Amino acid sequence: MAWIRTALSLIGFGFGIGKLHTYLAAAGVNGAHDTIRSSLIFGESFIALGVLGLSAATVQHLRILNRLAQPDFVYSAMRPISVAVATLLLLIGAFGFLAIIL
């Protein structure tokens, strides 16, 4: 449930940034200064991260259910998806920081 909430938040935030890009482009504010369309790339990266995080959480959940169903279950820690998502969010944040500065 936590991953569903997190993924939906990331996807919703990405759509919000994409809509902001559309409104700025329609107003003519964002054209000449943003040649690589950084706000659009920033929004799309949040959407992609949300979709990938939800997919990874689904696969991890199914693996855990299969391991629990085995009669000789032995606990072994799996790689946490949160570390990968946090790393990707760090990269997206660094890109956003650079896009604002430049």
Wavefront OBJ file of the C-alpha trace (Angstrom):
o trace
v 0.000 0.000 0.000
v 2.854 2.381 0.735
v 4.332 1.860 -2.713
v 0.974 2.486 -4.357
v 0.693 5.779 -2.481
v 4.253 6.779 -3.317
v 3.945 5.847 -6.998
v 0.657 7.707 -7.384
v 2.199 10.773 -5.735
v 5.168 10.690 -8.100
v 2.940 10.220 -11.152
v 0.557 12.979 -10.045
v 3.425 15.358 -9.359
v 4.848 14.588 -12.804
v 1.536 15.354 -14.475
v 1.325 18.605 -12.527
v 4.747 19.677 -13.747
v 3.789 18.688 -17.311
v 0.650 20.818 -17.116
v 2.668 23.712 -15.750
v 4.948 23.409 -18.775
v 1.897 23.509 -21.069
v 0.507 26.625 -19.363
v 3.866 28.390 -19.477
v 4.329 27.519 -23.146
v 0.808 28.789 -23.975
v 1.541 32.048 -22.148
v 4.822 32.429 -24.032
v 6.831 32.597 -20.828
v 8.887 29.438 -21.190
v 9.972 29.502 -24.846
v 13.334 31.174 -25.375
v 14.920 30.462 -21.998
v 14.157 26.742 -21.848
v 15.492 25.306 -25.098
v 15.678 21.708 -23.848
v 12.206 21.885 -22.241
v 13.595 20.983 -18.830
v 10.258 21.257 -17.037
v 8.716 18.724 -19.434
v 11.651 16.337 -18.976
v 11.451 16.870 -15.213
v 7.738 15.972 -15.157
v 8.218 12.950 -17.404
v 11.003 11.652 -15.190
v 8.693 11.734 -12.155
v 6.031 9.835 -14.098
v 8.568 7.245 -15.271
v 9.955 6.826 -11.754
v 6.447 6.302 -10.365
v 5.640 3.666 -12.980
v 8.962 1.873 -12.511
v 8.661 1.980 -8.725
v 5.172 0.518 -8.831
v 6.294 -2.198 -11.236
v 9.265 -3.117 -9.046
v 7.070 -3.170 -5.937
v 4.617 -5.507 -7.675
v 7.398 -7.908 -8.676
v 8.872 -7.807 -5.173
v 5.465 -8.485 -3.615
v 4.884 -11.513 -5.855
v 8.349 -12.872 -5.034
v 7.705 -12.521 -1.313
v 4.356 -14.313 -1.620
v 6.026 -17.167 -3.509
v 8.781 -17.439 -0.898
v 6.269 -17.477 1.952
v 4.328 -20.308 0.302
v 7.347 -22.622 0.402
v 7.431 -25.068 3.329
v 11.148 -24.521 3.954
v 10.938 -20.734 4.158
v 14.106 -19.035 5.361
v 14.205 -15.287 5.717
v 16.763 -13.482 3.598
v 16.678 -9.748 3.107
v 15.981 -8.452 -0.377
v 17.349 -5.278 -1.870
v 15.044 -2.473 -0.857
v 13.326 -0.674 -3.711
v 13.361 2.488 -1.641
v 17.126 2.858 -2.080
v 16.785 2.754 -5.867
v 13.884 5.204 -5.851
v 15.730 7.554 -3.476
v 18.794 7.473 -5.741
v 16.718 8.255 -8.813
v 14.932 11.062 -6.962
v 18.323 12.452 -6.040
v 19.313 12.483 -9.716
v 16.011 14.088 -10.741
v 16.463 16.705 -8.016
v 19.993 17.448 -9.210
v 18.693 17.865 -12.768
v 15.959 20.198 -11.520
v 18.479 22.207 -9.521
v 20.694 22.605 -12.575
v 17.712 23.516 -14.751
v 16.730 26.287 -12.341
v 20.256 27.672 -12.034
v 21.008 27.684 -15.755
l 1 2 3 4 5 6 7 8 9 10 11 12 13 14 15 16 17 18 19 20 21 22 23 24 25 26 27 28 29 30 31 32 33 34 35 36 37 38 39 40 41 42 43 44 45 46 47 48 49 50 51 52 53 54 55 56 57 58 59 60 61 62 63 64 65 66 67 68 69 70 71 72 73 74 75 76 77 78 79 80 81 82 83 84 85 86 87 88 89 90 91 92 93 94 95 96 97 98 99 100 101 102
